[in-house]
Amino acid sequence: MTLVSPRARILGTGHYLPSRVVENAEIAERLGTTDAWLREHVGIERRHIAAEGETTSDMATAAARAAIENARLSSADLDLIVLATVTGDSPMPATAAVVQQKLGAELVPSFDVNASFSGFLYALAIAERMIASGSGRTALVIGADLLSRRADPKDRTTPALFGDGAGAVVLGPADDDRGILSMRLGADGSMTSMLRIPGGGSAEALTPEGLAQGKQYLQMQGRELFAVTVKQLHVTSMVALKAAGLLSNQLDWVVPQQANRNIVDRIAERLGYARSKFIENLAQVGNTGAASIPIALDEGVRDGRIQPGHNVLMCALGAGLTWGASIARM
């Protein structure tokens, strides 16, 4: 007798964006650039910025509640909470534990995953395995980042790129042919310098001198990162598509990590997919890190573009470098 592991399916989606919206015009002069340049070269028009006192756990909880409601479940149904973030409320405890308490999901195993902008896919893989193994039935997966506070205000680039937000999905066992069809993850630690926050860890404690030098802020080698991102997301997406047993023309939507419009242009060219197949919100929300994919996914579900049975490719690359791609039949 052959035992078949249950496939994990996305039961519900949700997202949250802070109410404050910062248009390009508000920051362009300070950064020595223009609204037109940002629109043309990056593809961003505005971004949502967390209010003073608003935390990553606040955003994650709001997105989680929306996803749980969308799945027609309650926090009492959860068997696991995994939160992908690089901007937790504090170094310890895990921000997922704070979210657990805000949701009232008492005693549910809860932990954080730090895989940068691809963290949501890493967290999704962990939750999918839990369900496939039969050790739990319902998992909450959240991607949340408050990157506006990690952008150096003196830098000419990063403050314009990043916004704040959170997205979430609820996973459960599939009872039909829907679910996570494939998952492919990768990492290359030889490229850690391309995207990093150098200060604040055991390798480099933050000192007054380090703070003055901006070691607490995100550092990025944009040109080099661009080339690696295009290459890895193309290769990994094709591997995930093959692993799912699908042909290119069977893919309905692509939800990429929203980092740069030109990156999406290149990926579309290499994959051979029309831009109309890509669900994008970069212009309206900027790069929201680990929250990027689940925010865009939820938007696509709620506005009716993503329908039950649609095949969706999700792909992302972040610091580490880490990357991943997944095919889900919604």
Secondary structure, DSSP 8 states (H G I E B T S, - for coil): -------EEEEEEEEE--SEEEEHHHHHHHHT--HHHHHHHT---EEEE--TT--HHHHHHHHHHHHHHHTT--GGG-SEEEEE-SS-SSSSS-HHHHHHHHHT-TT--EEEE--GGGHHHHHHHHHHHHHHHTS-S-EEEEEEEEGGGGS-TT-SSHHHHB-EEEEEEEEEE-SSS-EEEEEEEEE-GGGGGGEE--SSSSSS---HHHHHTTTTS-EE-HHHHHHHHHHHHHHHHHHHHHHTT--GGG--EEEE--S-HHHHHHHHHHHT--GGGB---HHHH-B-GGGHHHHHHHHHHHTTSS-TT-EEEEEEEETTTEEEEEEEE-
